Amino acid sequence: FDWMRDKMRNENHLVSSSVMITAGSNQAYMNVVLTLLDEGDTSLLLIPYYFNHLMALQMTGARIELAPTTKTLQPDLDWLRQRLGDVDKPKVKMLTISNPGNPSGVMIPRETLEELRSLCASSSVWLVCDNAYEYFSYEDEEQDEDE
């Protein structure tokens, strides 16, 4: 597993003590959900969403709210700001996104990911990003063609 440890360290900037090896992303997501959420906790799920994310959340008994996207299927940051600050609704404990989106294939730009991270951190909300298709991005190739 040296190659996996090296990938986590070099590409994802993680140390081996913060890595759990699973049989796949579905098991990994289920482990995260079971660790972070209790029955009745509120979780946001960015739409369109991967159906297994919804099923995992349903199995925990979590309260699920669907987080809208813009016309270009990007996270609606204004809605998220308002929802996280709404004291009249249950506190959000977790937000799940997929990048690239599954099933849409839409990439969330780095600046938007940073804004999501910042919003979640300032509200003490866990941000869970499923990057199962991270190597399906052609971002670097497009940049090379433009240069």
N, C-alpha and C positions, 0 to 999 in steps of 0.2 A: 504493500500500500504506500510505498515511498512516493510514487508518482502522484497519488491523490493528496498526500500531505504537502508535497511541493506545489501542486496546483493551488490548494487552499492558501498556502502561505504567500506565494508569489503573485497570483492573480486576484485573490480575494482578500489578501492582507489579514488572514486569520491564523491564529496559532492552533496547534493540534488539540489543545485542551478545550477549544470552543467548537469542535467539529463532532457531529454524530453521523456515523455512516448508516444509511438505511437502504432498503431494497428498492427505493425509488422515491420520486417526489410526492406521490400520494401518501406513502407511509410517513415521510418526513413532515408533510403538512398536518397529518392527523396527530403526530407526536406533538407538534407545536400547539395545535388547538387544544389537545387534552392537557397540556402543561399550562397554558395561559388562561384558559377560560373555565369558568364554573357555570353551572346551570343558572340561567337568568342574566348572565353578563351580556352586554351589548357589543356586537361586532358589526362593522361595516364591510360590505363586499362590493367592490367596484364592478359595475356592469359595462359591457357584457362580462360574464364570469365563467370560469371553468366549473362544470357541473359537480365535480368531486369536491371542490371547495365548499359548495353549498351543502352537500350531503354530510361532510365532516362537521360543519357548524351545526347542522340539524341534530346530529347524533349527540352533541354535548348538551343540548337543551338551551343553547345560547339564544338570545334575542337577536335576530338578523335584520339589518337595515340595508337596503340596496342603495349604494352611492352612485349618483348619476354621473354621466360623462358629457362632454361637449359634443357638438355635431361631428367633430373629427375624432371622437372616441378617446379624448384626453380627459384625465380627471378634472372634475369641476371644482377648482380650488376655492372659488367663492362659496359654493354650497358647503364644502368641507369646513371652511373657516366658520361659517355660520352654525353648522351642526355641532362642531366641537365646542363652540362657545355658548350653546343653548342650555341654560341651566334648568329649563323647564322640561327637558327630556332626559332619559337615563344617560348616565355618563358612558361614553364609548370606551371600551377597553382595548379593541384591536381593529385595525384596518387591513384588509387583504387586497393586494393588487397582483397582477401578472404582467411581466415585462420580458419579452414582447407579450402583448395581450393574447390570451387564449380564451375564446376562439378567434379574435379579430386579427391578430398578427401585428397590431399597431404598436410601435415603439413609443415609450414615454421618454421625452427628452431629459437629459441629465439635469437641466435647471429645474424642471418640474419635479423630478425625483427628489432633488435637494429641498425644494419647497415642501413636498409631502413629508420628508424626514423632519424638517424643522417644525411644521405644524403638529405632527404627532408627538415629537419630543416635548414641545412646549405645553402640550395637553396631557402628558403622561399616557399616551396611547401607543400600544405596540404596533409597529408597521411591519407587516409580513409581506415580503415580495417574492413571488414564485418566479424564478428565472430559469425554468426548465428548458426554455428554448433560447438561452443566451447566445449560443453559437449560430443561430439562424439569422442574426443581424448582419446586414451588409453595410452598416454605417461606415466602416473604415474604407471599404472599396469605393463607396460613393465619394468620400472625401478625397481619395487618391485621384479619381477621375476629374474632380473639380480643380485640383491644384495644377 
